[in-house]
Amino acid sequence: MTSNADEYEQQNVHEVYQHIAQHFSATRYKPWPIVEQYLQELPAGAVGLDVGCGNGKNLMVNRNVFIIASDRSENLAQIARQHQPHTAVVADILHLPHRDAQFDFAICIAVVHHLSTPERRVQAIAEIIRTVRPGSGTQPGGTVLIYAWALEQKHSRRGWDKGDQQDIMVPWVRKTPSAPNGTQTFNRYYHLFEEGELERDIEKAGGQVVTSGYEKDNWWAIATPKTSP
C-alpha cells in the first residue's frame, strides 16, 4: 500500500464513488433493521449527523428529527439533498465542518472501512464522536451508531472469514455499452473489521461502547463520548 494514504483513498475510494454514484444509488434504497430502529427511537426534535450518507436512504426514517448529512462524493451528496427537509454537504470524514459537542446523535454506516490505515480509522471515529454532546451529571450524552464490513462473512456470498486478508479491493461492475464486453469494473478499497476491532477503535477514539453486534455482514456499535472522571 502506498505511504500516501490520502492519494491512495482518493484513487481507490473517492474517485470510484464519483463515477458510480448514480448506479450505486439505484441499489441502495432500504435502511438496515438496526439503523432503522436506532433512528426511530430518537426523541422528537433531535438534531444529528449522517456521516458518509451516500444517497441519503436513511434520512427519511424518522421525520421528527433533523439530520445534516455529508459525503465525500459530491455526486452522492447531490442525490442526498433531495431528501428534504434534511440537508447534505460535501465533507471529509477526517475533517468534519461541525463544532464540538453540538449534536444529539450521529450515524456512520459502512464508511470507516474505506480508511486505509488504523490511525485514519481511529481519527475518523474520533471526529464523529467529537461532534456529539457528552454526558454531564445525570444527563446522558449523545450517541453514535457506526457500521463497518466484517471479516467474518463465511455465510455470505463473499465467503470471507477469520484468517483471510483484511485489506482488500472489492469490484463494482457497471454495464457500459461502449466498454469492452459491455461492462466496466471499478475497484474499491475496504478494510474488513475482525470481531472486537470496531469496539477497540471506538475506545481509542475517545468513545465508550454502549452496545454492539453483527448485522448483514457488518459489525456495528453504538457509542457515547467518554465522560470525565
N, C-alpha and C positions, 0 to 999 in steps of 0.2 A: 504494500500500500504506500502511496506517496506520502512524504512527510508533510506536504502542504494540504491539510485536511479541508481547508476552505475550497481550494481548487478541485480537489477530489469530489467533494459533495456537490459543487456547482455542476460538474460534468456528469456525475453518476446519480444525482438525485434531482436537483433543481431544474436543469435543462430538460430532463426527461419528463417531469410533470408539466412543464410548459408545453411540450409537444403533444402529450397525450391527454391534456386536461378535459377536452370535450368527450372523448371516448371513455376516460376514467369516470367522469361524472355520470355517464349513462349507465354505469354498472353499480353505482353507489346510491341507493335510494331508501334503505330501511335501517333505522337505528338498531344497534345490538341490544339485547334484552337488559343487561345491567346498566348500559349507558342510558337507556330509556327510563329505567327505574330510578336511577340517580337523579336525572333531570326532573322527573315528575314529582319527586319527593322534596324538591326545593321549595322554600316558602314563597308565597306570592310577593312580588316586589324585589326579589333578589336580583343582584346585578353581577354578571360574571363574564368569563372569557372562554372562547373555544380556540385553543392554540393549535394551528395546523388543521384548520377547519375543512379543507378540501372543498367540496361543492356545497357545504353547509347543510348536509342532510340532517344534522342533529339540532338545528336552530329552531325548528318548529315543534319540537316535542312538547315543550311547556310554554304556552302563550302567556303565562303570568309572570315570567321572568324576562329580563333583558340581557342579551348576550352581545359582546363585542368580539367578533370573530376575526381571525387573522390567518394568513397563509403566506408562505414564501413565494408561491406561484401567483403571479398577477392574474393569469388566466383563470385559475380556480377561485381566487378572491372575487373576481368579477361575477362568476356564477353564483357564489355565496351571497353576494349583495342583493340578489333577487328576493331573498327571504326577509321581507320587511315584517315588523319594524326594526329588526336587528340590523346591525351594520357589519361590514367586513373591510379590513385594511390589509395591505401588504406589509408583512413584518417578518423578521428573522427570529426564530425561537431563542437564539442565544443573546439577543438584544431587544427585548420586547419594549415597545414605546409606552409603557404604563408605569405610573408611580407605585411606590411600595405600599403594601397593605391597603389597597383600595377596593378589593373585590370580595364578594361573599363566596364565590366558588370559581373553579376553572376546570375545564376538561381538556385533555390532550390525548386524542385517540389515534393510535398507530402512526406516531410521528418520531418519538425519540429513538426508535430503532434505525432511523436513517442517519443518525450522527455516527461518525466513523471512528471515534476514539472513546475510551472510557471517560476521559476527562471532559470531553464535549457533551457526552450523555448526562453526566452529573451536572454540568453547568446549565444545560437546558432545563433539567428538572428544578434546579435552584432558581432559575429565572421565573418559572411558573409559580413556585411556592412563594417567592418574594412578593408577588402581586396580591396575595390574599391576606385577609385580616388574621392576625394572630389572636389567640385566646387571651383573656385577661380576667382574673378572678374567677367568678362562676360563669362568665360568658364564654361559650365555646368559640373557637376560631373558625375561619372559613375552611373549606375543604377543596381538595384537588383529586380528580379522577384521571389516572394515567393508564393507557393500554400500550403494550408492545408485543410484537410477534414472539411466540415461544419457540424454543429449540425442540421441545417435546411435542411433536406433532405426528407420532407414529400411526395414528388412526386417521390422519387426513390424507388427501391425495398426494401431498408433498412427501410424506413419509419420513421427515427428519426426526431425530431422536438423540438422546444423550450420547456423547462421543463423536457426533458429527461436527463439521466445521460451523462455527458460529458467525463468521463474517463471509457473506455470500453475495452473489449477484442473482437477481430474480428477473426473468424476462417478462416484458409486456408486449404481446403480439397484437398488432393492429392491421386490419385489412387496408391495403393501399394499392389500388388497381395499377398505378404507374410503377410500382416497385417490382423487382424480380419475384416471381412466384406469387405475386399479388398480396404479399404481406410485408410488414416492416416490424422489426424487433428492436425494442429499447430495453436495455439492462439497467436495473435499479439496485443500488447498494442497500443491503439490510444487515443489521446485527441481530442475531437470534438470541433472545434472553433465556438463560437457563433458569431453572427453578430457584427462587430466592434472590436472583440477581437484581430484579427491579426494586425489591424492598431494600436491599443493601444500598443501591444507588440513591434511593429516596433519603435514607438516613444520612448518607454522605452529603447530600444536598441541603441538609438542614430541615428535613421533614420528619414527621412521626407517622408511621403507618397505623391507620385505624382498622382497616380490614383489607384483605386481598384474596385473589383467587385466580381461576382459569376459566376462560370462555372463548369459544370459537377460535381455537389455536393461538390464543393470546394469554399472556399473564397480565393481570390488572391489579391496581391497588388504589385505595382511597387514603389520602394522607392529609395532614394538617401541619401548619408550621410548628416547630418545637417551641414550647413556652419556656421562658427563662425561669431558672430555679428560684 
